[in-house]
C-alpha cells in the first residue's frame, strides 16, 4: 500500500497563493470603502492593518519557499503562479498612488505601498522558486 508523500513545497505554494488572494481582497475592500464612504473608522483601520499583515505573511512564506524549495512539483503545477502576485501587487499600487495626495484620514499611504511591494516581492520569490526547481529537475 503506497502512501502519498507529503509535499511541503506544494503546500507552501498554495499557502502563498491563498494568502495573496486574501490580502488582495482585503485591500480591495479597504479601497472600495474609502471610495464610497470616505475616511475609515476604527474597524476599517483594523481591516487595513490586517491586509498589511496578511501580505507580510505572504512575503515571509514566499521567502522561505524560495530559499528551501526542492520539489519538482513547483515547475509543473501552477507554473508561473508568481505572475499572479506580481500583477496583484501592481494592481494595488494604483489605488495607493491615487490616495496618497488625497490625505484620507484613517488610511496611511504607507499601508497600500507596503502591501503592494510585499506582493511584488512575493511574486518574484515564487518565480525564483519555480525557476530553481526547474533547474534542479534538468540537472
C-alpha positions, -999 to +999 in steps of 0.1 A: +000+000+000+015+032-011+010+064+009+013+097-009+044+116+002+038+149+019+050+177-004+059+207+018+068+229-012+034+224-029+017+232+004+037+264+008+029+273-028-009+270-020-004+290+012+013+318-007-014+319-034-043+318-009-028+344+014-021+367-015-057+363-027-069+372+008-046+402+010-058+415-024-094+411-014-089+429+019-071+458+002-099+459-024-125+461+004-105+489+021-101+509-012-138+505-021-148+516+014-126+547+011-140+554-024-176+551-013-177+563+023-145+585+027-124+582+058-120+549+076-134+543+110-117+520+136-130+488+120-118+500+086-083+507+100-082+472+115-091+457+081-063+478+065-038+466+091-049+430+087-044+433+050-009+446+056-001+418+079-015+392+056+006+405+027+036+405+050+029+369+059+027+361+022+062+376+017+076+356+046+062+323+033+073+330-003+108+338+010+110+305+029+097+287-002+123+304-024+152+295-001+142+259+006+123+247-025+134+212-036+102+197-051+099+192-088+062+198-085+068+235-084+079+236-120+049+216-133+019+225-113+007+261-114+039+271-132+040+309-135+017+315-105+041+341-092+029+364-120-005+364-103+012+380-073+032+404-094+001+417-112-018+418-079+009+439-064+009+462-094-029+465-092-026+475-056-001+503-064-026+523-084-051+530-056-022+537-032-009+563-057-043+578-061-050+581-024-016+594-013-021+630-023-057+629-011-045+625+025-075+604+036-078+602+074-076+567+087-056+553+058-019+558+059-003+559+024+024+536+037+000+507+041-010+505+005+025+509-008+039+483+016+012+458+007+018+462-030+056+459-025+051+428-004+031+412-031+055+422-059+084+407-039+064+376-031+057+371-068+094+375-076+104+350-049+078+325-061+090+328-097+126+323-084+115+291-065+099+278-097+130+285-117+152+269-091+130+238-091+131+237-129+169+239-130+173+212-104+150+190-125+171+195-156+204+186-139 
